[in-house]
Amino acid sequence: MAGELATPEDTNVGSVKTLTTTNVKPKKPIGRKECQLVTFDLPYLAFYYNQKLLIYKGCEDFEDVVEKLKEGWLVVYDDDMDGVEVVAAAADELTVEELTAEEGTSKFKELLPYNGILNLEGCRLAVQLTKLKDGLAMGCAFNHAILDGTSTWHFMSSWADICKGATSISVPPFLERTKARNTRVKLNLSKPSDAPEHAKSAANGDTPAPVLREKVFKFSESAIDQIKAKVNAGNPPKPFSTFQSLSAHIWQAITRARELSVQDYTVFTVFADCRKRVEPPMPESYFGNLIQAIFTVTAAGLVLSNPIEFGAGLIRNAIESHNAEAINKRNEEWESNPIIFQYKDAGVNCVAVGSSPRFKVYEVDFGWGSPESVRSGLNNRFDGMVYLYPGKSGGRSIDVEISLEGKTMEKLEKDKEFLMEV
């Protein structure tokens, strides 16, 4: 199991009191271990740590819960590394209801580790366990140069199973990431971002970053079915999927709320799972990054003046054309001129979709029930960033977490067509 070095903190930051900081390591020496990053991993070094916040009810015996969670780790680390950083904290006046009702992220900052930390500044997992008045907030920070969303939730579900008494991991991780790509490149980490022209935005220059607002829009199973039916109303030869339909719905609504000129470009970006697209295909249990950003660009006027299936068609064509040949070409281009992208290099007037409603986030049960809410943290947010999660109510419901400039968000909140209130 795990060994640890604990440091008492007993410090207050806002309403959250830090109790201890612990470095959790395997109790037995494991020798020299390496995690080789490959072409699918390296472009994300200048992204920030990927943060997830899981909010649970109950967990009355906080100290026992913390120890149980520590003992559940089966994380392989080099002997020379510090191990997993675990912070135990308390926010005795903060309730589960307050956090689940939070539409933005203002209450989350003190509950999450590694705010504003780049992936290249660290390599380990960090966790903050905060005792609430009536529950537990589990804030996790994952290095996005080491693992993507699929691997993140594979890890979380495996950790939960171990905590509930499993003696082994039901789906062992596939760790041979060089099977997907094994080209060595030399990186200059001080080199500025030089994303493709269609993936640049003014925010990467000297223009001050806009003040953002975040909000979760909850689409019921019925609303999702209505959106999908609307997009497929023209009886296309191949029906549009739920993802393509919802993405087109979001893209059109955000473009409308931005009040762009008809000739302004807008980019839709999706971070697509390539496990089954590469040749040879990799198993679902591939542990690492096996995603690539897929871009489609058009004029705002075309998105708004055409029926919604126009946007859905662009999205589907971009996704379906991103086959093994396209993936290999993208990798070869990057390897010939390896550059580190900023997290916001997603395109001008972009809508960039990450996470997935297929991730079984509400099945991460450590022994005291499923989470009441699962949210993304403060890192890696920019104007147009969208995270998709399955709805807490289950079925085909989907939560859409969006970051936008304040004025644009105000318009989106009043858009009855987007909210499915017409």
C-alpha positions in Angstrom: 0.0 0.0 0.0 1.2 3.5 0.6 3.7 5.2 2.9 3.6 8.9 3.7 5.3 11.9 5.1 2.8 14.3 6.8 3.3 17.9 7.5 0.8 19.7 9.8 -0.3 23.0 8.2 -3.2 24.4 10.2 -3.5 27.4 8.0 -6.5 29.3 6.8 -7.2 30.4 3.2 -10.5 32.2 3.0 -13.2 29.8 4.4 -11.0 26.7 4.0 -8.5 25.6 6.7 -5.6 23.4 5.6 -5.0 20.7 8.2 -2.1 18.6 6.8 -0.1 18.1 3.6 1.0 14.6 2.9 3.3 13.0 0.3 2.0 9.4 -0.3 4.5 6.9 -1.7 4.6 3.1 -2.1 5.9 1.5 1.2 8.2 -0.8 -0.7 11.0 0.5 -2.9 10.1 0.1 -6.6 13.3 1.2 -8.2 13.8 3.4 -11.2 10.5 3.9 -13.2 10.0 6.1 -16.3 7.0 7.4 -18.0 8.0 8.2 -21.6 5.9 11.0 -23.2 5.2 10.5 -26.9 4.0 12.8 -29.6 0.4 12.6 -28.4 1.5 13.9 -24.9 4.1 16.5 -25.6 2.0 19.3 -27.1 0.1 19.6 -23.8 3.1 20.5 -21.7 2.1 24.2 -21.6 -1.5 23.4 -20.7 -2.4 23.8 -17.0 -3.1 20.9 -14.7 -6.5 19.4 -15.5 -8.7 19.8 -12.4 -11.8 17.9 -11.4 -14.0 18.5 -8.3 -16.2 15.7 -7.0 -18.7 16.6 -4.3 -20.1 13.9 -2.0 -22.7 13.8 0.8 -22.0 12.1 4.1 -18.4 10.9 4.8 -18.9 11.7 8.5 -15.7 10.3 9.8 -13.4 12.5 7.8 -10.0 11.2 9.2 -10.9 7.6 8.4 -12.1 8.6 5.0 -8.8 10.4 4.2 -6.8 7.3 5.4 -9.0 5.0 3.3 -8.4 7.1 0.2 -4.7 7.1 0.7 -4.5 3.4 1.2 -6.5 2.9 -2.0 -3.7 4.3 -4.2 -1.8 1.8 -6.3 0.3 4.5 -8.0 3.7 3.6 -9.4 6.3 6.3 -8.8 10.0 6.5 -9.0 11.7 6.1 -5.6 13.3 9.5 -6.0 10.0 11.3 -6.5 8.0 12.9 -3.8 4.8 10.9 -4.4 1.2 12.0 -4.6 0.5 15.3 -2.8 -2.5 15.0 -0.5 -3.9 18.0 1.3 -6.5 17.5 4.1 -8.6 20.6 4.7 -11.8 21.7 6.4 -14.6 24.1 5.4 -17.0 23.5 8.2 -19.5 26.1 7.2 -19.7 25.1 3.5 -22.5 22.8 2.5 -22.9 20.3 -0.3 -26.0 22.2 -1.5 -24.0 25.5 -1.8 -21.4 23.8 -4.0 -23.9 21.9 -6.2 -25.8 25.1 -6.7 -22.7 27.0 -7.8 -23.0 28.0 -11.4 -19.6 29.5 -11.8 -16.3 28.5 -10.1 -15.8 31.2 -7.5 -16.4 28.8 -4.6 -14.1 26.1 -6.1 -10.6 27.7 -6.0 -9.8 26.9 -2.3 -11.0 23.3 -2.9 -8.6 22.5 -5.7 -4.9 22.0 -5.8 -2.4 23.3 -8.4 -4.4 26.4 -9.5 -2.4 28.1 -12.3 0.3 25.4 -12.4 1.5 24.3 -15.9 2.0 20.6 -16.7 5.7 21.3 -17.4 6.1 22.6 -13.8 5.3 19.2 -12.3 4.6 15.6 -13.0 2.6 14.2 -10.1 -1.0 13.9 -9.1 -2.3 16.2 -6.4 -5.5 15.8 -4.4 -7.2 18.0 -1.8 -9.8 16.4 0.5 -11.9 19.0 2.1 -14.4 18.3 5.0 -17.7 20.1 4.4 -20.4 20.7 6.9 -22.3 17.7 5.5 -20.0 16.0 3.1 -16.7 15.9 1.3 -15.1 17.8 -1.6 -12.5 15.9 -3.5 -10.4 18.2 -5.7 -8.0 16.4 -8.1 -5.3 17.9 -10.3 -3.9 15.7 -13.1 -1.0 16.4 -15.4 -2.5 16.7 -18.8 0.8 15.9 -20.5 0.5 12.4 -18.9 -3.1 11.5 -19.3 -6.3 12.5 -21.1 -9.9 12.3 -20.0 -10.4 8.6 -20.7 -7.4 7.7 -18.6 -8.4 10.2 -15.9 -11.7 8.5 -15.3 -10.2 5.0 -15.7 -7.8 5.9 -12.8 -10.7 7.4 -10.7 -12.9 4.3 -11.1 -10.0 2.0 -10.4 -9.1 3.9 -7.3 -12.7 3.8 -6.1 -12.9 0.1 -6.6 -9.8 -0.5 -4.6 -11.2 1.6 -1.8 -14.3 -0.5 -1.8 -12.3 -3.7 -1.2 -11.2 -4.9 -4.7 -7.8 -6.5 -4.5 -6.8 -5.7 -8.1 -7.7 -3.4 -10.9 -10.6 -4.8 -13.0 -9.2 -3.2 -16.2 -5.4 -2.9 -16.0 -4.0 0.1 -17.7 -2.2 -0.4 -21.0 1.1 1.4 -20.3 3.1 0.8 -23.5 2.4 4.2 -25.0 5.3 3.9 -27.4 3.1 1.4 -29.3 1.0 4.3 -30.4 4.0 6.5 -31.3 7.7 6.1 -30.8 9.4 9.1 -32.4 11.9 11.0 -30.3 11.9 14.8 -30.7 13.9 17.6 -29.2 11.8 20.3 -27.5 12.6 23.9 -26.8 10.4 24.7 -23.9 11.1 28.4 -24.0 9.9 28.7 -27.6 6.6 30.6 -27.9 3.5 29.0 -29.2 3.1 28.9 -33.0 -0.2 27.2 -33.5 -1.6 26.8 -37.0 -3.0 30.0 -38.5 -6.6 28.8 -38.1 -6.0 28.0 -34.5 -4.7 31.4 -33.4 -6.6 34.0 -31.4 -5.9 37.5 -30.3 -5.9 36.3 -26.7 -2.5 34.8 -27.3 -0.9 38.2 -27.9 -0.7 41.2 -25.6 -4.5 41.8 -25.5 -5.7 41.5 -21.9 -7.6 38.3 -21.2 -11.3 38.9 -21.1 -13.3 38.6 -17.9 -15.0 35.2 -18.1 -18.2 33.8 -16.6 -18.9 30.1 -16.3 -22.2 28.4 -16.1 -23.6 24.9 -16.2 -26.6 24.4 -18.5 -28.5 21.2 -17.7 -30.2 19.5 -20.6 -32.7 16.8 -19.7 -33.1 13.6 -21.6 -36.2 15.1 -23.3 -34.3 18.3 -24.3 -31.5 16.2 -25.8 -33.9 14.1 -27.8 -35.6 17.3 -29.1 -32.3 18.8 -30.1 -31.3 15.6 -31.9 -34.7 15.3 -33.6 -34.4 19.0 -34.8 -31.0 18.4 -36.3 -32.2 15.2 -38.1 -35.5 16.7 -39.2 -34.4 16.7 -42.8 -33.9 12.9 -42.8 -30.2 12.9 -43.7 -28.9 9.7 -45.3 -26.8 9.1 -42.1 -28.4 10.4 -38.9 -26.4 12.9 -36.8 -25.3 11.6 -33.5 -26.2 13.1 -30.1 -22.7 14.6 -29.8 -22.9 16.2 -33.3 -26.4 17.5 -32.7 -25.7 19.0 -29.3 -22.4 20.4 -30.5 -24.1 22.2 -33.5 -26.8 23.5 -31.1 -24.1 25.0 -28.8 -22.0 26.3 -31.7 -24.9 28.1 -33.3 -26.1 29.6 -30.0 -22.7 30.9 -28.9 -22.1 32.4 -32.3 -25.5 34.1 -32.1 -24.7 35.4 -28.6 -21.4 36.8 -29.7 -23.1 38.9 -32.3 -20.3 38.4 -34.8 -20.3 39.9 -38.3 -21.4 37.6 -41.0 -17.9 37.5 -42.5 -16.1 36.8 -39.1 -14.6 33.3 -38.8 -15.6 31.0 -36.1 -13.9 27.7 -35.2 -15.3 24.6 -33.7 -12.7 22.5 -32.0 -13.2 19.0 -30.5 -10.5 17.0 -28.6 -11.2 13.6 -30.2 -10.2 10.2 -28.7 -7.9 8.5 -31.2 -7.6 5.1 -29.6 -9.7 3.4 -32.3 -8.5 5.7 -35.0 -4.8 5.0 -35.0 -3.3 2.1 -36.8 -3.0 -0.4 -35.2 -5.9 0.5 -32.9 -5.0 0.9 -29.2 -7.1 -0.6 -26.4 -9.6 1.5 -24.5 -7.4 1.0 -21.4 -4.4 2.8 -23.1 -3.1 5.0 -20.3 -1.9 8.4 -21.5 -2.9 11.0 -24.0 -4.4 9.6 -27.2 -6.3 12.6 -28.3 -5.9 15.2 -31.0 -7.6 18.6 -31.5 -9.8 18.6 -34.6 -10.7 22.0 -36.1 -13.4 23.1 -38.5 -13.8 26.7 -39.5 -16.4 28.7 -41.3 -18.0 32.1 -41.5 -20.3 33.1 -38.6 -23.0 34.1 -41.1 -23.1 30.6 -42.5 -23.6 29.1 -39.1 -26.4 31.5 -38.3 -28.2 31.7 -41.7 -28.3 28.0 -42.4 -30.3 25.3 -40.7 -28.6 23.7 -37.7 -27.7 20.6 -39.7 -25.2 22.7 -41.6 -23.0 23.1 -38.5 -23.6 19.4 -37.6 -22.5 18.4 -41.0 -19.2 20.4 -40.7 -18.5 18.8 -37.3 -19.3 15.3 -38.5 -17.1 15.7 -41.7 -14.2 17.0 -39.6 -14.5 14.1 -37.1 -15.0 11.3 -39.7 -12.1 12.5 -41.9 -9.7 12.4 -38.9 -8.6 8.8 -39.6 -5.3 7.0 -39.1 -3.8 8.8 -42.2 -4.8 12.2 -40.9 -3.5 11.5 -37.4 -0.2 10.3 -38.8 0.2 13.3 -41.0 -0.5 15.6 -38.0 2.1 13.8 -35.9 4.7 14.0 -38.7 4.1 17.7 -39.1 4.5 18.3 -35.4 7.6 16.1 -35.1 9.3 18.0 -37.9 8.7 21.3 -36.0 7.8 20.4 -32.4 6.1 23.3 -30.7 4.3 23.6 -27.4 0.7 25.0 -27.7 -0.9 27.2 -25.2 -4.1 25.9 -23.7 -6.1 28.6 -25.5 -4.8 27.9 -29.0 -8.2 26.6 -30.1 -9.1 29.1 -32.7 -10.6 32.5 -33.3 -14.2 32.9 -32.0 -13.9 29.3 -31.0 -16.2 26.8 -29.4 -13.9 24.1 -28.0 -15.4 20.9 -26.6 -13.6 18.8 -24.0 -14.6 15.9 -21.7 -17.5 13.6 -22.7 -20.9 12.6 -21.5 -19.7 9.0 -22.0 -17.4 9.3 -19.0 -19.0 7.5 -16.1 -18.3 10.2 -13.6 -21.3 9.5 -11.4 -20.2 5.9 -11.0 -17.0 6.9 -9.0 -18.2 5.5 -5.7 -15.6 5.1 -3.0 -18.0 3.4 -0.6 -20.3 6.2 0.4 -22.3 6.7 -2.7 -22.0 8.5 -6.0 -21.0 12.2 -6.2 -23.7 14.8 -6.0 -21.9 16.9 -8.6 -18.8 16.7 -10.8 -17.2 19.9 -12.1 -14.1 21.1 -13.9 -11.8 23.4 -12.1 -10.5 26.9 -12.8 -7.5 25.9 -15.0 -7.6 25.7 -18.8 -10.6 28.0 -19.2 -10.9 30.5 -22.0 -13.7 32.2 -24.0 -15.6 29.4 -25.7 -14.4 26.4 -23.7 -17.1 23.8 -23.2 -17.0 20.7 -21.0 -19.7 18.0 -21.4 -20.7 15.7 -18.5 -23.4 13.1 -18.1 -26.4 14.6 -16.2 -26.8 13.6 -12.6 -30.3 12.5 -13.4 -28.9 9.8 -15.7 -30.3 8.5 -19.0 -29.4 10.7 -21.9 -29.3 13.9 -19.9 -26.2 16.1 -20.4 -24.6 18.9 -18.4 -22.9 21.6 -20.5 -20.4 23.7 -18.7 -19.5 26.8 -20.7 -17.0 29.7 -20.2 -17.7 32.9 -22.1 -17.1 36.6 -21.9 -19.6 38.2 -19.5 -21.8 40.0 -22.0 -21.9 37.0 -24.3 -23.0 34.8 -21.4 -25.8 37.2 -20.5 -27.2 36.8 -24.0 -26.8 33.0 -23.9 -28.7 32.8 -20.6 -31.7 34.6 -22.2 -31.7 32.6 -25.5 -34.9 30.6 -25.3 -34.0 28.6 -28.4 -30.7 27.5 -26.8 -32.5 26.7 -23.5 -35.1 24.7 -25.4 -37.9 26.9 -24.0 -39.6 27.6 -27.3 
